[in-house]
Amino acid sequence: QVQLVESGGGLVQPGGSLRLSCVCSGGTFSWYDVGWFRQTPGNKRELVVTLNRNGDSTYYVASVKGRFTISRDNAKNTAYLQMNSLEPDDTAVYYCAVDTYGLRYDSWGQGTQVTVSS
């Protein structure tokens, strides 16, 4: 069974940076597309960014383009989300997920809190 563990969240001032990590175990990470999502209280989970299994195709939601960068290291079974120029609206719980069957994101981590505040 695929397990995902996120880390790297925390409290940062506006304009600051954080790098989130997502370690995958129990599966073949290099076979999976990976995505980062975020959720705030009372709202639906929002897709932020995706990266395909080959690492050559990405999607970024408009609000993070130019500020966030997704990457992966298949040798380490790890995906990363580099977040720069953080804004208060980026405050959320961030989740990583993988698509194990090529249909939908079906395995999820437990989430890591990101708070952007002065």
Backbone as CSV, one residue per row, in Angstrom:
resi,resn,N_x,N_y,N_z,CA_x,CA_y,CA_z,C_x,C_y,C_z
1,GLN,0.843,-1.188,0.000,0.000,0.000,0.000,0.882,1.243,0.000
2,VAL,0.533,2.179,-0.871,1.315,3.400,-0.981,1.077,4.292,0.231
3,GLN,2.163,4.797,0.786,2.083,5.762,1.882,2.888,6.997,1.512
4,LEU,2.334,8.157,1.849,2.969,9.435,1.571,3.106,10.215,2.868
5,VAL,4.267,10.797,3.072,4.501,11.587,4.278,5.068,12.943,3.870
6,GLU,4.315,13.998,4.189,4.768,15.353,3.889,5.527,15.940,5.074
7,SER,6.405,16.863,4.775,7.110,17.608,5.814,7.529,18.954,5.239
8,GLY,7.962,19.839,6.135,8.495,21.119,5.687,7.588,22.309,5.903
9,GLY,6.383,22.071,6.385,5.495,23.187,6.633,5.930,23.991,7.841
10,GLY,5.258,25.101,8.067,5.585,25.943,9.219,5.031,27.332,9.072
11,LEU,5.507,28.204,9.925,5.101,29.612,9.931,6.173,30.444,9.237
12,VAL,5.757,31.261,8.294,6.699,32.097,7.551,6.067,33.464,7.325
13,GLN,6.903,34.467,7.256,6.406,35.821,7.005,6.084,35.996,5.523
14,PRO,5.189,36.912,5.210,4.918,37.215,3.796,6.206,37.546,3.062
15,GLY,6.327,36.998,1.850,7.539,37.169,1.068,8.578,36.095,1.301
16,GLY,8.368,35.273,2.305,9.317,34.220,2.626,9.152,32.984,1.764
17,SER,9.957,31.971,2.087,9.976,30.733,1.317,9.897,29.518,2.228
18,LEU,9.368,28.455,1.674,9.369,27.145,2.321,9.535,26.093,1.237
19,ARG,10.115,24.959,1.618,10.171,23.821,0.714,9.509,22.635,1.394
20,LEU,8.460,22.151,0.767,7.770,20.965,1.259,8.355,19.726,0.599
21,SER,8.368,18.642,1.358,8.822,17.359,0.834,7.716,16.329,1.020
22,CYS,7.705,15.352,0.136,6.725,14.263,0.206,7.459,12.977,-0.126
23,VAL,7.591,12.118,0.867,8.281,10.848,0.677,7.256,9.741,0.465
24,CYS,7.468,8.977,-0.577,6.566,7.884,-0.947,7.186,6.530,-0.595
25,SER,6.395,5.668,-0.004,6.839,4.310,0.282,5.719,3.337,-0.048
26,GLY,6.080,2.071,-0.205,5.082,1.040,-0.450,4.638,0.922,-1.884
27,GLY,5.256,1.660,-2.777,4.889,1.595,-4.181,6.059,1.977,-5.054
28,THR,5.821,2.102,-6.339,6.872,2.472,-7.283,6.662,3.927,-7.683
29,PHE,7.289,4.799,-6.927,7.051,6.235,-7.073,7.277,6.717,-8.498
30,SER,8.264,6.173,-9.167,8.605,6.637,-10.513,7.510,6.354,-11.532
31,TRP,6.546,5.512,-11.196,5.447,5.211,-12.112,4.300,6.224,-12.005
32,TYR,4.313,7.043,-10.952,3.135,7.829,-10.615,3.284,9.306,-10.971
33,ASP,2.197,9.882,-11.487,2.091,11.331,-11.485,1.918,11.785,-10.035
34,VAL,2.420,12.980,-9.718,2.320,13.484,-8.350,1.724,14.890,-8.369
35,GLY,0.977,15.185,-7.331,0.366,16.511,-7.230,0.424,17.042,-5.823
36,TRP,0.379,18.351,-5.717,0.230,19.030,-4.434,-1.121,19.747,-4.428
37,PHE,-1.823,19.598,-3.326,-3.126,20.212,-3.132,-3.069,21.004,-1.833
38,ARG,-4.038,21.885,-1.644,-4.124,22.603,-0.381,-5.582,22.808,-0.007
39,GLN,-5.795,22.977,1.298,-7.162,23.121,1.799,-7.167,24.041,2.998
40,THR,-8.145,24.928,3.014,-8.380,25.802,4.161,-9.708,25.417,4.786
41,PRO,-9.904,25.747,6.058,-11.137,25.352,6.764,-12.382,25.823,6.021
42,GLY,-13.316,24.891,5.833,-14.581,25.216,5.200,-14.554,25.249,3.691
43,ASN,-13.401,24.949,3.109,-13.272,24.995,1.659,-12.869,23.633,1.098
44,LYS,-13.122,23.464,-0.189,-12.729,22.236,-0.856,-11.216,22.202,-1.050
45,ARG,-10.707,20.994,-1.164,-9.294,20.845,-1.464,-9.024,21.364,-2.865
46,GLU,-7.978,22.166,-2.992,-7.645,22.825,-4.259,-6.375,22.224,-4.859
47,LEU,-6.435,21.925,-6.140,-5.239,21.486,-6.836,-4.309,22.675,-7.025
48,VAL,-3.051,22.497,-6.653,-2.064,23.569,-6.763,-1.122,23.336,-7.936
49,VAL,-0.590,22.126,-8.006,0.412,21.857,-9.036,0.523,20.356,-9.241
50,THR,0.821,19.944,-10.464,1.060,18.537,-10.755,2.337,18.369,-11.571
51,LEU,2.875,17.168,-11.494,4.074,16.811,-12.250,3.923,15.367,-12.695
52,ASN,4.160,15.129,-13.979,3.957,13.769,-14.460,5.112,12.853,-14.058
53,ARG,4.949,11.574,-14.341,5.924,10.583,-13.874,7.307,10.815,-14.469
54,ASN,7.347,11.346,-15.676,8.629,11.579,-16.336,9.294,12.882,-15.913
55,GLY,8.530,13.717,-15.223,9.083,14.984,-14.772,9.173,16.047,-15.840
56,ASP,8.466,15.864,-16.957,8.587,16.815,-18.055,7.288,17.531,-18.384
57,SER,6.274,17.359,-17.569,5.005,18.040,-17.809,4.426,18.483,-16.480
58,THR,4.116,19.761,-16.394,3.590,20.319,-15.147,2.316,21.109,-15.409
59,TYR,1.574,21.277,-14.334,0.420,22.181,-14.334,0.494,22.996,-13.062
60,TYR,0.316,24.304,-13.158,0.278,25.187,-11.993,-1.035,25.976,-12.009
61,VAL,-1.692,26.040,-10.880,-2.843,26.936,-10.777,-2.342,28.370,-10.926
62,ALA,-3.148,29.217,-11.509,-2.697,30.562,-11.871,-2.135,31.346,-10.679
63,SER,-2.721,31.137,-9.516,-2.334,31.945,-8.356,-0.918,31.666,-7.858
64,VAL,-0.316,30.558,-8.278,1.032,30.227,-7.787,2.080,30.241,-8.888
65,LYS,1.664,30.462,-10.127,2.616,30.472,-11.233,3.704,31.510,-10.998
66,GLY,4.933,31.112,-11.220,6.058,32.008,-11.035,6.564,32.076,-9.607
67,ARG,5.830,31.485,-8.668,6.234,31.506,-7.262,6.532,30.110,-6.728
68,PHE,5.789,29.121,-7.177,5.950,27.747,-6.703,6.599,26.908,-7.804
69,THR,7.392,25.918,-7.374,8.022,24.992,-8.312,7.930,23.579,-7.762
70,ILE,7.395,22.693,-8.566,7.330,21.287,-8.188,8.505,20.551,-8.824
71,SER,9.018,19.573,-8.111,10.086,18.747,-8.656,9.994,17.367,-8.011
72,ARG,10.769,16.455,-8.541,10.779,15.108,-7.981,12.158,14.496,-8.142
73,ASP,12.475,13.606,-7.206,13.697,12.816,-7.274,13.260,11.367,-7.146
74,ASN,13.130,10.696,-8.262,12.616,9.324,-8.233,13.556,8.374,-7.505
75,ALA,14.843,8.681,-7.509,15.792,7.826,-6.793,15.567,7.892,-5.285
76,LYS,15.007,8.999,-4.826,14.735,9.174,-3.390,13.258,8.998,-3.075
77,ASN,12.459,8.655,-4.095,11.014,8.481,-3.892,10.382,9.723,-3.260
78,THR,10.821,10.866,-3.686,10.427,12.115,-3.034,10.003,13.165,-4.061
79,ALA,8.942,13.873,-3.705,8.511,15.041,-4.465,8.704,16.276,-3.596
80,TYR,8.926,17.394,-4.249,9.173,18.639,-3.531,8.258,19.737,-4.062
81,LEU,7.969,20.686,-3.185,7.270,21.891,-3.604,8.030,23.081,-3.026
82,GLN,8.730,23.785,-3.887,9.427,24.993,-3.474,8.467,26.163,-3.593
83,MET,8.251,26.853,-2.495,7.295,27.955,-2.459,8.031,29.239,-2.101
84,ASN,8.041,30.164,-3.023,8.698,31.453,-2.822,7.660,32.578,-2.831
85,SER,8.070,33.726,-2.368,7.191,34.905,-2.343,5.828,34.561,-1.760
86,LEU,5.850,33.895,-0.643,4.604,33.431,-0.040,3.729,34.593,0.390
87,GLU,2.433,34.370,0.256,1.414,35.371,0.574,0.471,34.811,1.633
88,PRO,-0.197,35.677,2.382,-1.144,35.174,3.393,-2.192,34.229,2.795
89,ASP,-2.599,34.455,1.543,-3.590,33.578,0.920,-3.057,32.176,0.635
90,ASP,-1.757,31.983,0.777,-1.195,30.644,0.619,-1.339,29.810,1.878
91,THR,-1.802,30.405,2.950,-2.006,29.679,4.195,-3.020,28.568,4.004
92,ALA,-2.618,27.347,4.325,-3.470,26.172,4.125,-2.741,24.938,4.646
93,VAL,-3.474,23.840,4.692,-2.835,22.532,4.850,-2.510,22.027,3.448
94,TYR,-1.262,21.655,3.248,-0.806,21.184,1.953,-0.674,19.657,1.972
95,TYR,-1.228,19.046,0.935,-1.214,17.601,0.807,-0.507,17.205,-0.495
96,CYS,0.251,16.137,-0.438,0.714,15.550,-1.688,-0.118,14.307,-1.974
97,ALA,-0.187,13.976,-3.238,-0.964,12.828,-3.673,-0.320,12.238,-4.920
98,VAL,-0.569,10.949,-5.129,-0.089,10.292,-6.340,-1.240,9.577,-7.026
99,ASP,-1.082,9.439,-8.320,-2.063,8.756,-9.159,-1.462,7.404,-9.503
100,THR,-1.918,6.371,-8.829,-1.262,5.067,-8.978,-1.785,4.242,-10.153
101,TYR,-2.962,4.586,-10.654,-3.555,3.791,-11.729,-3.778,4.589,-13.008
102,GLY,-3.310,5.835,-13.016,-3.486,6.648,-14.209,-4.896,7.161,-14.389
103,LEU,-5.681,7.167,-13.296,-7.074,7.580,-13.380,-7.350,8.845,-12.569
104,ARG,-6.862,8.855,-11.348,-7.134,9.972,-10.445,-6.129,9.890,-9.304
105,TYR,-6.045,10.964,-8.533,-5.162,10.959,-7.368,-5.831,10.143,-6.267
106,ASP,-5.228,9.011,-5.941,-5.902,8.052,-5.073,-5.140,7.724,-3.800
107,SER,-3.935,8.223,-3.659,-3.186,8.030,-2.414,-2.739,9.390,-1.917
108,TRP,-2.944,9.632,-0.615,-2.759,10.962,-0.052,-1.902,10.910,1.202
109,GLY,-1.156,11.981,1.420,-0.459,12.129,2.679,-1.369,12.725,3.734
110,GLN,-0.802,12.932,4.912,-1.596,13.422,6.036,-1.690,14.942,6.057
111,GLY,-0.860,15.595,5.264,-0.893,17.048,5.179,0.120,17.719,6.083
112,THR,0.531,18.907,5.678,1.431,19.722,6.482,0.941,21.166,6.442
113,GLN,0.908,21.795,7.607,0.349,23.143,7.718,1.360,24.188,7.271
114,VAL,0.917,25.080,6.418,1.696,26.249,6.021,0.925,27.489,6.442
115,THR,1.568,28.325,7.230,0.943,29.562,7.687,1.828,30.737,7.291
116,VAL,1.244,31.672,6.558,1.969,32.858,6.119,1.366,34.050,6.846
117,SER,2.158,34.602,7.751,1.646,35.682,8.594,2.798,36.483,9.158
118,SER,2.556,37.764,9.335,3.553,38.613,9.967,3.303,38.715,11.469
